[in-house]
């Protein structure tokens, strides 16, 4: 038996025992919280050490296995399974190794942004949840950039310095909707302080002073609007999406000066008797050649959304969002049965799907 196969078997064994142990020693109450007071110090210390071992292993695997290699290598898949094991403990965000892992991943994004010039195509960093930063030669666009404070633990969230350094690398912030795991006021305030535009639906911070400083573009299926930035002008369509009926959710289709078209759907979801958005979703590709689509992985019928946008590449988000209960944190392996999704069907389709982990980036060249 090769050493690589032995390592994989051991990882599967450890992963299974980790999930069983955390289920036994933590309560099942909704909404999370701090560790159960009945947990012994010995067991608590063990889970801290286990989280560190798993996360250190993940870092080592990711350092040697780039997401830019398709099809994805088995080692990267195993790293994602280990992440699922760690972050599906009810109270993972209170563990120091978890906090250090997340902030280290953010630091990686910052360091790469501060040192990376993109001459061709677009490089897209996955920061956290639905937060992506896309850079071309002429522009750097942030989508739904948030600090992670909705995890409920300030020690998990980005530091003020990290927020500042991320914002200084961007030219604009596009916010999809009002939920705080997509619209972070501290982040938006930093962009505004730096003189950078923040675009959002009118429902975002509607009754707060910051509202007057937000750019509100028309939500329309057939209007291409121009957004003037400091260094260039973007062409974009703001599709009138929704997260169910009551939440306005901007779906951005952005064309950069280089001719690269990016689409970010926020928390667009059609469910129950609210289906009107399919009318325009099914038609997007007839009006735009989308290069990269950034969908939320848990949305209803993600395969139909992919067919409507017909992108050349898909980079999904929203996995392991720590503001949700443990059972609603979409795992990287995908749980179509529990959430009644067709994410697995999408991954088997003709569309290239790159599932990045926080801190990773993917370089896409136009037409490739």
N, C-alpha and C positions, 0 to 999 in steps of 0.2 A: 504493500500500500504506500503510495507516495505521500510525502510530507504535506503537500497542498491538500489532498483529499482528507488526511487525518485532521488537519486544522479545521476544515469545513465541518466534519462530523462533530468535532468538539464544540464548535460554535453553535451548531444546532442543539446539542445537548445542554450547553450552558444557557442558551436563550430560553429553552423550554422550562428549565428549572427556575430561571429568573422570574418569568411571568407567574409561575405557580406560587413562588415565595411571596411576591409582592401582593398577590391576591389574598393570601392567607393572613398577612400581618397588617394590612390596611383595611379600614372600613370602606363601605361601598356608597357612602353618602354622596349625593349629587352636588356639583359645584366646587369640589375640591376642598382645600384647606390645608392646615399643617399636619404633620404626621400624627397618627393615632397615639394618644398618651399611653396606651397599653403596650405600645411597641417597646421592647427592651432595648437598652443602650447597645447591647452586643449585636442584636439584629440590625439596628439602625446603622451602626458603624460598618457592619458587613455590607449593607446595601450601598453605602457611600463608596466603599472600596470597589465593589462590583461595578458601580456606575463609572468610576474612574478607569478601571481596566477595560471595560467595553468601549468607552469613548476614546481612550488612548489608542485602542486597536483600530477604531474607525478612522481616526486622524491618520494613522500610518497607512491604512489601506487607500484612503482617498489621495494621499500624497503620491502614491505610485500608480494610480488608475484614474486617468483623466476622463471627464464626462464627454470630451470631444471625440472619443473613440466609439464608433458604432459598428456592429451591435455592442451593447454593454457587456463588459466582462463579468464573470461570475463573482469575482471578489467584490466589485462595487455592489452587486445585489446583496451579498452577505453583509456588507457594511450597513445597508439600509435596514436589513432585518434586525441587526443589533441596535440601531437607533430606535426602531419600533419597540424593542424590549425595554430600553431605558425610559423612553418618554411615555410609555403606557403604564407606568407606575402612577398612581393617583397624585402623588405629591412630589413628582420629579423636580419641579422648578425650585423646590426648597433645598435641593442637594447642591453643595458647592461644586462638585465636578460637572454637573449639568450647567450651572451658571457660567462656569469658566469655559465650557465647551461652546456655548452660544456666543459669548463675547469674543472668544477667539475666532469663531467663524466670521463675525462682523469685522473684526480687525483685519482678517484676510481680505475682505471686500475693500475696506478702506485703503490698505496698502497697495492693492492692485490698481484701484482707481487712481491713486496718487502717482502711480508710476507707468500706467499703460496709456499709450497713444494708439488709437485704432486708425489705420490707414485705409483699409478696405472692409466692406461689410459692416457687421454690427456685433459687438460683444455684449452679452446679457448676463448680468449677475443676479442670482437668486439670493435675496437677503433674508427674508423671513415671511412666512405665511404667503400673502399675495404681493409682497413687496419685491419688485424687480427694478434694476437699474440698467438701462440700455444705452450704450455709447457707440456712436459712429464717428467719423472724422470731424463732423461739424457740430454735433450736439450730444448732450447726455440727459436722458429723460428718466425721471423716477416715477414709478407707478405704485400707488398705495404703500408708500414707505412709512413704516411704523417702528416704534421702539421695542415692542414686546411687553409693554407695561400691562396689557390686558391679561397677561399670565397670572396676575395677582401678586407677583413678587418683584419688588423694585430691584432686588439683587440679581434677578435674571435679566431684566430689561437692559437695553443699551444705556451707557453712561451719557451725560450731557456732552462730553467731549466727542464721543463716537457720533452722536447726532450731528454735531457741528461739522465734523470733518466729512461726513457723508454729504451733507447739504452743500458744502463748498465745492464738491466735485460735480454738482448737477446744475442744469440750466432751468429746469421746470419740474413741478410736482403735479401729477395728475391723480386725483382721488376719485374712486368709483362711487362710494356711497357713505352714509353717515355712521355706520357701525364702527366702534373704536378700534377694532382689529384691522381696519382699513383706513380710518381717518384719525390720525394722532395729532392733537392740537400742538403739542410741544414741537413736533417735527414741522408742522405747517408754519408755526411762529418763527422758527429758525429760517426757513426759506424766505418768509416775508422780511425778516430782519436783514437778510442779505440782498434784498431787492429782487428776489426771484419769484416769478408768478406761481400761484397755486390755483389750480382749476378743480372745481367740484360742483356737484348738484346743489341746488338752492336749499335742500333739506339739511345740508351739513352746517352745523353751528348756526342755525337759523336765527336764534334770539340772542346771540352773543356778539360782543364788539368786533371780534375777528371777521365776522361775516362780510363787512363792507370792504375788506381787503382781499377777499377771494374773487377770482374771475369765474363768472357764470356764463358758460357758452350755451347756445341754443341746442336743445336735444332734438335732433331731426335725422330722419333716415336718408334724406336726399340733399343735405347741405354740407358742402365742404367749406370749413372755416379756416381762417388764417390766424395763427397765434404768433405774435411778434415777440421774440426773445432778444436778449442782449446781443447775441452773435449771429442769429439767423431767424428764419420764419418757418414754422411748421404748418403743414396742411393736415387738418384732422376732421374726422366726422365723429360726432358725439351721438351714438345711437341711444334712443330712449329706452334703455333697459330697466329691469326691475329685479329686486330680490323679493319675490312674491308681489302681491298687489300694492302694498302700502309703502314700500321702500324704493325710491328712485335710485337706479343704479346706472351710472354712465358707462357705456361700453365704448372704449376709445379705439378708433382705427386711425393711426398716425402715419403719415408719409414724411420721411426725413428728406433733407435737401439732396441726399445721395440717391433717392428713389427707392429706399427700403421701407416697406410697409409693415408696421407692427400693430397687433391687436391685443388688447387687454380687456378681459370681461368682468373683472371684479367678482362680485357674488351673483352674477346673472343666474337666475333659476326660474324655470317654468314648471309649475306643479299644480295638481288638483284641477280646479276649474279655471285657473288663470293661465291661459295659453296664448294670449295675443302676440307675444314677442316672437313666436315662431315665424310669424308672417314676414318679418324683416330678417331674422336670423338665417332663414333658408335662402335668402336672396343676396347676402353680402358678397359672395364670390362673383356674382354677375356684374358687380360694379367696382370691385377692388381685387387686385392680385395681392393677397396677404402672404407675406414671407414668413413671419413668425407669429403664432397665436399663443397667448398666455391665458389659459382657462383655469378656473378652480376645479380641482380634480373630483370634487364631490358633487358637482352640479348634476341635475337630472338630465339624462340622455346626452352625455358629453360627446358621444359618437355623432349624434345628429348635429350638434354645434360644430364639430370639426368638419362635417360635410358641408354645412352652410358657409363656413369661412374658407374652406378648402385651402389651408395653408401649406407651405412647403415644409414647415417644421412646427412642432408643438412642444412647448415647455410648460407643463402644468405646475400649479402651486396649491397652497392651502393645506398641505400635509402637516400633520403634527402641530396644529395651531393650539397653543397651550391655554388659551382663554376658554376652551370648551371642556366639557366633562371628558373623562378618560375614554368613554365609549364613543364619543363623537369626534375624537381626534383621528382623522383619516390616516391610517398607516401607509407607509411607503409601499407595502406589498399590495395595498388596495383590498377592500373588503366589500366586494360587490353584493354578496348575499345579505350582509347586515344592513347596508345602506341602500340596497336595491338600485345599484348603479350598473353602467355598462363600460366602466373604465378598462376592464380587462379586454373587452372587445376592441376598444380603441387601440390598445397596445399591440394587438395582433393584426391591425389593419395596415393599409398601404402607407399611412402617415408615419413619418419618423417622429418618435416621441422620446424626448430627452428628459428624464426625471432627475433634476439636480437636487443636491442637498444644500442647505444653507451655506453660503460662502463660496459656492462654486459658480463658475461662469462657463458660457458656451459661446464660441465664436462661429458666426454664420456669415458666409459670403454670398452675395446676391446670386440667386439662381442655383446654388449648390445645396 
